[in-house]
Amino acid sequence: MLPTLNITGNLVLAERISTRTVKLRPGDVVIFRSPESPRKIVCKRLIGMEGDHVTYVVDPKNNDGCETIVVPKGHVWVEGDNIYASRDSRYFGAIPYGLLQSRAFWKLLPLKDFGPLAPKPK
């Protein structure tokens, strides 16, 4: 999630109500269980909800070829902010809504970063 979150780690405030009441929207930073390794907890940005058309760069390191998919029912599309080094829905596909744990919304530590999570950098 560079540059939004530091490689050395941030302490973030997260809430679980949004994931239970389906109040998430594209742009939110979500915390979920990895579909590849369920013991891991992952943090990524929500890009698309079920039924959304999502266009993504397939291999950003080598070319700018794009694909468009429709997010299946009961799933969401997540991507990391660092497109060149992120293992996200571009690799493992849309994730089931049931894997979502919470929505991160505020950075607590380090103190120099204290404040709301920023929107996705351009």
C-alpha positions as CSV (number, residue, x, y, z in Angstrom):
1,M,0.0,0.0,0.0
2,L,2.9,2.3,-0.6
3,P,2.8,5.4,-0.6
4,T,-0.4,5.5,1.5
5,L,1.0,3.3,4.2
6,N,4.7,3.0,5.2
7,I,6.8,-0.1,4.5
8,T,7.9,0.1,8.2
9,G,4.3,0.0,9.3
10,N,1.5,2.2,10.4
11,L,-0.9,1.8,13.2
12,V,-4.4,2.4,11.7
13,L,-7.8,2.7,13.2
14,A,-10.4,0.4,11.5
15,E,-14.0,-0.3,12.0
16,R,-16.0,-3.5,11.2
17,I,-19.5,-2.0,10.9
18,S,-19.1,-1.0,7.2
19,T,-18.2,-4.5,6.1
20,R,-21.3,-6.0,7.9
21,T,-23.8,-3.5,6.6
22,V,-22.4,-3.3,3.1
23,K,-21.6,0.4,3.4
24,L,-18.2,0.2,1.6
25,R,-17.5,2.1,-1.5
26,P,-14.7,2.2,-4.1
27,G,-11.7,4.1,-2.7
28,D,-12.0,2.7,0.9
29,V,-9.0,1.0,2.3
30,V,-10.1,-2.5,3.5
31,I,-8.5,-5.2,5.6
32,F,-9.2,-8.8,4.6
33,R,-8.0,-12.4,4.9
34,S,-5.7,-13.3,2.0
35,P,-7.5,-15.6,-0.5
36,E,-4.1,-17.2,-1.2
37,S,-3.0,-17.7,2.4
38,P,-5.9,-17.4,4.8
39,R,-3.7,-17.0,7.9
40,K,-2.5,-13.6,6.4
41,I,-4.3,-10.4,6.9
42,V,-3.9,-8.0,4.0
43,C,-4.7,-4.3,3.5
44,K,-5.7,-3.0,0.0
45,R,-7.8,-0.3,-1.6
46,L,-11.3,-1.3,-2.7
47,I,-11.7,-0.6,-6.5
48,G,-15.0,-2.2,-7.4
49,M,-18.1,-3.7,-5.9
50,E,-20.2,-6.5,-7.3
51,G,-21.6,-5.7,-10.7
52,D,-19.0,-2.9,-11.3
53,H,-16.9,-2.9,-14.5
54,V,-13.2,-2.6,-13.6
55,T,-10.5,-1.9,-16.1
56,Y,-7.0,-2.8,-14.9
57,V,-3.4,-2.9,-16.2
58,V,-2.5,-6.6,-16.6
59,D,1.3,-6.4,-16.4
60,P,2.3,-2.8,-15.5
61,K,6.1,-3.7,-15.4
62,N,6.2,-4.8,-19.0
63,N,3.4,-3.1,-20.9
64,D,0.2,-1.1,-20.5
65,G,-2.2,-3.7,-21.8
66,C,-5.6,-3.5,-20.1
67,E,-8.5,-5.8,-19.4
68,T,-12.0,-5.1,-18.2
69,I,-14.0,-7.4,-16.0
70,V,-17.3,-7.3,-14.3
71,V,-17.0,-8.0,-10.5
72,P,-19.1,-11.2,-9.8
73,K,-22.0,-11.2,-7.3
74,G,-20.8,-11.4,-3.7
75,H,-17.2,-10.3,-4.5
76,V,-15.1,-7.1,-4.5
77,W,-12.1,-6.0,-6.5
78,V,-9.1,-4.8,-4.5
79,E,-5.7,-3.3,-5.6
80,G,-2.7,-1.9,-3.8
81,D,-1.7,1.7,-4.3
82,N,1.8,0.6,-5.6
83,I,0.8,-0.9,-9.0
84,Y,4.3,-2.2,-9.7
85,A,4.7,-4.3,-6.6
86,S,1.3,-5.3,-5.3
87,R,-0.3,-8.8,-5.0
88,D,-3.9,-8.0,-5.4
89,S,-7.0,-8.8,-7.5
90,R,-5.0,-8.6,-10.7
91,Y,-3.3,-11.8,-9.5
92,F,-5.9,-13.7,-7.5
93,G,-9.1,-12.2,-9.0
94,A,-12.1,-10.7,-7.2
95,I,-12.3,-11.7,-3.5
96,P,-15.5,-13.0,-1.7
97,Y,-17.2,-10.3,0.4
98,G,-16.9,-12.7,3.4
99,L,-13.1,-12.3,3.5
100,L,-13.5,-8.6,4.4
101,Q,-12.7,-7.9,8.0
102,S,-12.8,-4.1,8.4
103,R,-12.4,-0.7,6.8
104,A,-9.3,1.3,7.8
105,F,-10.0,5.1,7.9
106,W,-7.4,6.8,10.2
107,K,-3.6,6.7,10.6
108,L,-2.5,6.8,14.3
109,L,1.2,6.2,14.1
110,P,3.8,7.4,13.3
111,L,2.6,10.7,14.6
112,K,3.9,12.6,11.6
113,D,1.2,10.7,9.5
114,F,-1.6,11.2,12.0
115,G,-4.9,11.8,10.2
116,P,-7.4,10.3,7.7
117,L,-6.2,7.9,5.1
118,A,-5.7,9.7,1.9
119,P,-7.5,9.0,-1.4
120,K,-5.6,6.9,-3.9
121,P,-2.6,8.8,-5.3
122,K,-2.7,9.6,-9.0
